[in-house]
Amino acid sequence: MSTTRLPGTPRLLRALNDRAALELLLERGPLTRARIGELTGLSKVTASQLVERLEERGLVARVGEQAGGRGPNAQLYAVRPGSAYVVGVDVGPDRVVAACADITGAVVGHVEQSTRDTDDPVGVVHNAVVQAVASAGAELAGVRRIVLGTPGLVDPGTGDITFAFNLPRWHRGLLAALRDDLHTPVVFENDVNLAAVAEAQSGAARGVGDFALIWAGAGVGLAIMLGGRLHHGSNGAAGEIGYLPVPGVPIPRDVSRRAKPAFQQLAAADAVREVAREHGLDAPSAADAVRAATTAGAAGEAFLDELARRLALGVASTCVVLDPPLVVLAGEIGQAGGAALADRVQHEVAAITLVTPRVVATGLTEEPILQGALRTALDAVRDEVFGSTVG
């Protein structure tokens, strides 16, 4: 009986072994050649050849020695941080924040700039990216990918922005302009989707394949994770929950006129502050009001109950269609409310629907959109760099 020899199989196996070794080095820290062989199941000779190959390509470097028994100390190897860089950018109506991370995921540069005095989106992003890279002590040529988190719709086909409610100067054609300007792969992603990526990586949804994230802040948004993958929809509009028609508020019939969508009128920051004042809680921001309510006694309890009823309309509408096991409340309001608000939303959803998802507050406290942008960029770049180690 004859067998068909698959061309390129040894090369493919080497590439797979290289990728496994690099992932181990990222996860476990510096390792000796022998330890890499043990953890990957490779022979000492094969593991030694693998390390030499990765060292020649500039992906790993010797970082020290491990004392042993007889004979010379064993060399320790680690992924070389400067072998590639990524940049994440969080763009809002008033500010832009950019961070640069090396291929190990360490954030090595960070800048924040105001956008109030400019109407040039390319210039805004250019300056933020360049300064973040410079603060990392890196070169722009070493950046393999830039991921920008932005409110609004991103076309799944072209990757361009099609609509951003509170960024009127962000438009189709901007993606190509940024790529031409920066000479680097640039990717747009919805900001709430990126928050969900961060939540899945290191927040309240870690280890959960299916979940929904409700963002409650200046606006309201939704991210849907199914089978560990973001669901974007055919037009990139999956998750635009601000446009959910809800009873009790006017439903605008022409969104191009920038009238506030129905659910946003009910549950976004302006509405939350108004409800808080009605309950005697006057605070500088909606998040401050929610935070104060958790320790304000009866007035705070009544306000949180009302806020939970409002948020539950969006959560319930999502869950009766998708039936996820978990819902994460994020954004400034979701974070401020913590368990006190999440528990109320969970109770209300169970009272008005047939589904009973667990509702929890976000597990992230700092820059979730930026974290998600960096994670998205790192995943793509590691696939490129680690998946092409064999010449």
TAPEKA-V914139 format. One record per residue. N is the residue number from 0. RES is the residue in one small letter. OMEGA is omega as a letter, one per 40 degrees, with the letter a starting at -180 (* if undefined). Layout:
BEGIN
N;RES;OMEGA + N;RES;OMEGA
END
This chain:
BEGIN
0;m;a + 1;s;i + 2;t;i + 3;t;a + 4;r;i + 5;l;i + 6;p;i + 7;g;a + 8;t;i + 9;p;i + 10;r;i + 11;l;a + 12;l;i + 13;r;i + 14;a;i + 15;l;i + 16;n;i + 17;d;a + 18;r;i + 19;a;a + 20;a;i + 21;l;i + 22;e;i + 23;l;i + 24;l;i + 25;l;a + 26;e;a + 27;r;a + 28;g;a + 29;p;a + 30;l;i + 31;t;i + 32;r;a + 33;a;a + 34;r;i + 35;i;i + 36;g;i + 37;e;a + 38;l;i + 39;t;a + 40;g;a + 41;l;i + 42;s;a + 43;k;a + 44;v;a + 45;t;i + 46;a;i + 47;s;i + 48;q;i + 49;l;a + 50;v;i + 51;e;i + 52;r;a + 53;l;i + 54;e;i + 55;e;a + 56;r;i + 57;g;a + 58;l;i + 59;v;i + 60;a;i + 61;r;a + 62;v;i + 63;g;a + 64;e;i + 65;q;a + 66;a;i + 67;g;i + 68;g;a + 69;r;i + 70;g;a + 71;p;i + 72;n;i + 73;a;i + 74;q;i + 75;l;a + 76;y;i + 77;a;i + 78;v;a + 79;r;a + 80;p;a + 81;g;i + 82;s;i + 83;a;i + 84;y;i + 85;v;i + 86;v;i + 87;g;a + 88;v;i + 89;d;a + 90;v;i + 91;g;a + 92;p;a + 93;d;a + 94;r;i + 95;v;i + 96;v;i + 97;a;i + 98;a;i + 99;c;i + 100;a;i + 101;d;a + 102;i;i + 103;t;a + 104;g;i + 105;a;i + 106;v;a + 107;v;i + 108;g;a + 109;h;i + 110;v;i + 111;e;a + 112;q;i + 113;s;i + 114;t;a + 115;r;a + 116;d;i + 117;t;i + 118;d;a + 119;d;a + 120;p;i + 121;v;i + 122;g;i + 123;v;a + 124;v;i + 125;h;a + 126;n;a + 127;a;a + 128;v;a + 129;v;a + 130;q;i + 131;a;i + 132;v;i + 133;a;i + 134;s;i + 135;a;a + 136;g;a + 137;a;i + 138;e;i + 139;l;i + 140;a;i + 141;g;i + 142;v;a + 143;r;a + 144;r;i + 145;i;i + 146;v;a + 147;l;i + 148;g;a + 149;t;i + 150;p;i + 151;g;a + 152;l;i + 153;v;a + 154;d;a + 155;p;a + 156;g;a + 157;t;a + 158;g;a + 159;d;i + 160;i;i + 161;t;i + 162;f;i + 163;a;a + 164;f;a + 165;n;i + 166;l;a + 167;p;a + 168;r;i + 169;w;a + 170;h;i + 171;r;a + 172;g;a + 173;l;a + 174;l;i + 175;a;i + 176;a;i + 177;l;i + 178;r;i + 179;d;a + 180;d;a + 181;l;a + 182;h;a + 183;t;i + 184;p;i + 185;v;a + 186;v;i + 187;f;i + 188;e;i + 189;n;a + 190;d;a + 191;v;i + 192;n;i + 193;l;i + 194;a;i + 195;a;i + 196;v;i + 197;a;a + 198;e;i + 199;a;a + 200;q;a + 201;s;a + 202;g;a + 203;a;a + 204;a;a + 205;r;i + 206;g;a + 207;v;a + 208;g;a + 209;d;i + 210;f;i + 211;a;i + 212;l;i + 213;i;i + 214;w;i + 215;a;a + 216;g;i + 217;a;i + 218;g;i + 219;v;a + 220;g;a + 221;l;i + 222;a;a + 223;i;i + 224;m;a + 225;l;a + 226;g;i + 227;g;a + 228;r;i + 229;l;i + 230;h;a + 231;h;a + 232;g;a + 233;s;a + 234;n;a + 235;g;a + 236;a;i + 237;a;i + 238;g;i + 239;e;a + 240;i;i + 241;g;a + 242;y;i + 243;l;i + 244;p;a + 245;v;a + 246;p;i + 247;g;i + 248;v;i + 249;p;i + 250;i;a + 251;p;a + 252;r;i + 253;d;a + 254;v;a + 255;s;i + 256;r;i + 257;r;i + 258;a;a + 259;k;i + 260;p;a + 261;a;a + 262;f;i + 263;q;i + 264;q;a + 265;l;a + 266;a;i + 267;a;a + 268;a;a + 269;d;i + 270;a;a + 271;v;i + 272;r;i + 273;e;i + 274;v;i + 275;a;i + 276;r;i + 277;e;i + 278;h;i + 279;g;a + 280;l;i + 281;d;a + 282;a;a + 283;p;a + 284;s;i + 285;a;i + 286;a;i + 287;d;i + 288;a;i + 289;v;a + 290;r;i + 291;a;a + 292;a;a + 293;t;i + 294;t;a + 295;a;i + 296;g;a + 297;a;i + 298;a;i + 299;g;i + 300;e;a + 301;a;i + 302;f;i + 303;l;i + 304;d;i + 305;e;i + 306;l;i + 307;a;i + 308;r;i + 309;r;a + 310;l;a + 311;a;i + 312;l;i + 313;g;i + 314;v;a + 315;a;i + 316;s;i + 317;t;a + 318;c;i + 319;v;i + 320;v;a + 321;l;a + 322;d;i + 323;p;i + 324;p;a + 325;l;i + 326;v;i + 327;v;i + 328;l;a + 329;a;a + 330;g;a + 331;e;a + 332;i;i + 333;g;i + 334;q;a + 335;a;a + 336;g;i + 337;g;a + 338;a;a + 339;a;i + 340;l;a + 341;a;i + 342;d;i + 343;r;i + 344;v;i + 345;q;i + 346;h;a + 347;e;i + 348;v;i + 349;a;a + 350;a;a + 351;i;i + 352;t;i + 353;l;a + 354;v;a + 355;t;i + 356;p;i + 357;r;a + 358;v;a + 359;v;i + 360;a;i + 361;t;i + 362;g;a + 363;l;a + 364;t;a + 365;e;i + 366;e;a + 367;p;i + 368;i;i + 369;l;i + 370;q;i + 371;g;i + 372;a;i + 373;l;i + 374;r;i + 375;t;i + 376;a;a + 377;l;i + 378;d;a + 379;a;a + 380;v;i + 381;r;i + 382;d;a + 383;e;a + 384;v;a + 385;f;a + 386;g;a + 387;s;a + 388;t;a + 389;v;a + 390;g;*
END
